[in-house]
Amino acid sequence: MIEVSEWKHERERMVKEQIVARGIEDTRVIQAMNKVPRHLFVENTYYHQAYNDYPLPIGQNQTISQPYMVASMTELLELKGNEKVLEIGTGSGYQTAILALLCSKVYSVERISELTRKARLTLKQLGFSNINLIVRDGTLGWSEFAPYNGIIVTAGAPEIPNALIEQLANNGRMVIPVGNEASQTLNFVEKHKGRIYRKEFFGCAFVPLVGKGGWK
């Protein structure tokens, strides 16, 4: 990946104050957050806010997640480097880039073609070669490349889509916000020998997961 020196000090401050200080311990996640230039994944007018502790609009009524939320969800996947990960909701591609530094292959699904187009350009500019993007209904996953060792959903669902549970590998992990359209609770799911184990973490607020297995 291409090194980007612009806004380096702001990126380091973000990681120190918003990520490490709030309990993120996975050193690989911390290193990835230090490396990926978040400002390149927002509109130019938001560059000066890119490393602050909140989501930002990316167009099409969608947002880039708060840095701490990205780090928290990623840490829960416990990626070691050899996994295949499915991301539902490419958005601007920031979470995608973080994942791509931590696993062997990322398959990312986005329902809005304009966001996919922009994300593809940014990720190519940064030199990523282990990412596959597609425009489709994210609630149906991407069955062609299943099963996945990790699944991360960056939109709020009314319930966990069955297709994603089916596409999760044995011993795989999934993180997904579940709740109503205004607020959700971050859910952590593990699959062992066909059985699903589910744990709820903290409250959050994501844009709605729209599709056959989500909001209409």
N, C-alpha and C positions, 0 to 999 in steps of 0.2 A: 504493500500500500504506500502511496506517495505521502511523504511527510509534509505537513502543512504548518508553517511557523506562525502565521497570522493568528492573533488572539490566543497565543499559547499560554500566556500568564493567566488570562481569564479562564481558560480550560483547566489549568492546574488549580486555580482557586475554587472552581466549581467542584472538582473532585475532592479537594481537601475539606471544604466546608459543607457540601451538600451530600457527598457520598460516604467518605470515610468517617466523618464526624457523626453521621447518623447510623452507623453500625454495619455498613457493607464491609465484609472481610475478605471476600474472594479476591486474591491478588490479580488473577487474570482478568476479572471484570474491571477492577480498578485501572489496570494498565490499558485495557481497551477504551474505557471512558476517557482516559488521558490522551489517547492517540487520535480518536475520531473527531474531526473538526465539525462540531454541531452547527456552527454558523452557516456552513455550506448546505445544510438541509432545511434552511428557512429562507423566506424572501429577503432580498437585500435590505429592505426597510427595517427588518427585525434583527439585523446582525448584532447591534449593540445590546440586544436583550437575549441573545442566543444562549448565554451561559448562566442565566438567572434561573431561579428555583420555581419555575412554573411552565405549563404547556404554552405553545404558541400556534397561531393559525398558519396553515400551509396552503390555504385555498380549498375550494370545493367543500366548504363547511367542515373541514377536517383539521386535526391538530397534530403537532409533534408532542410526544409525551414529556412530562416533567423529568429532568435527568435522574432524580432519585427513584422514580417509578421504573424507568428503564433499567437501572442498576438492580433494583430489588427483584423485578421479574426475571431478569437474566440470571441472577445469583441462584434463584430457586431451581433453575434447570441443572445446576451443578455440572456444567460442561467441562470436559477434560481435553477435547481437541479432535476426537475421532468420530463425533456424532453427526447424524443427519437431522437437521432441524426444519420444521415447518413453521412459518410465520403467517398468521392471518391478519392482514391489514398492513401492507407495505408502507402506506403513507408517503412521506418524503424519502424514506429509506434509511433513516438514522438508526433505528433499532436493528434493521437488517445488517448494517455495517458492523455494529457491535457484535452481533451473532457471528458474522462471517470471520471475525478475528478469533473466535473462540471454538469453532467447530469445523468439520471438514467440508460440509455442504449445507447451504441454506436454500430452501424452496419457499418463496414468498408470494402470497396471493393478495391481490388488490382488486376491488370491484370497479374503481374509477380509473379509466384508461389514461387520463391526463396526468394523474399522480404517478402512475407507473412509468410513463414516458419521462417525466422529470427525474424520478428516482434512478432510472436506468442510466441517464446521462451523468448524474452526480457520482454514482457508484463506479461507472466506467472511468470517469475522470480521476478517481482516487485509486484506480488500478485493481479493483477486486475482480477475481476470476472464478470464485467458488459460489456464485449467487445465480439462481434461476428465478425469473419473475414471470408472472402470468396474470392476465385480467380474467377473473371469473368470480363466481359466488364463493366467498371464503367459508361460508358455513358448511360447504360440501368438501372442504379440504382440497387435497391434490393427490388423489388415489393412485395415480400412475407411479409415484415414487415412494409410496408407503411400504412398510411402516416407518415411523419416525421415532428417533430416540427422544426428541424433545418437540413440543408444540407450544407456541406462544401466541396468544390472541390479544391484539391491541385495540379491541372494541368491546363494549359492554353487551353481554348476551342475556336473554331472559332465562336461559338454561344452557347446559353444555351440549352442543350439537352432537348427535349420535355418530355422525360421520367422522368427527375428530377423535372420539373415543375409539372407534374401530381402527383408525389409522395410527394410533399410538402403539409403539412397539412394546413387547414384554419388557418390564423394568423401565419403561419410558415415563417421562414426566411432562405434565402440561400445566401452564399457568393461564388463567382466563378470568376476567372480571364478570361476575354474574349478579344480576339484580334487575332493577327497573331502568327506564331510559334516562333517568336523572342521576342515579347513584347506584353503585355496585359494591360488592365485596370481592376482593381478590381470592380466587379459589386455586388451590394446588391439588393436582390429581396425579396419582401414580397407578400404574397397571402392573399387577403381578399374577402370572398364570391365569390371565383372563379376568381376574377380579379387579375392581376399581376401588381405590382408597382415596378419600377426599378430605381435604382440610381447608378451613377458611382462615384467611389472614386479615388484613386491614381494609378499611373502607377506601373507595376510590371513585373517580368519575371519568368515564370514557365516552367517546361518541358511540352511538348505537351500532351494534353488529347487525347489519341488514342482509337479509337473504332467506333462503328456504328454511334453514334451521335457526334463524334468529328473528329479528324484528322485520315486519313486512314493509 
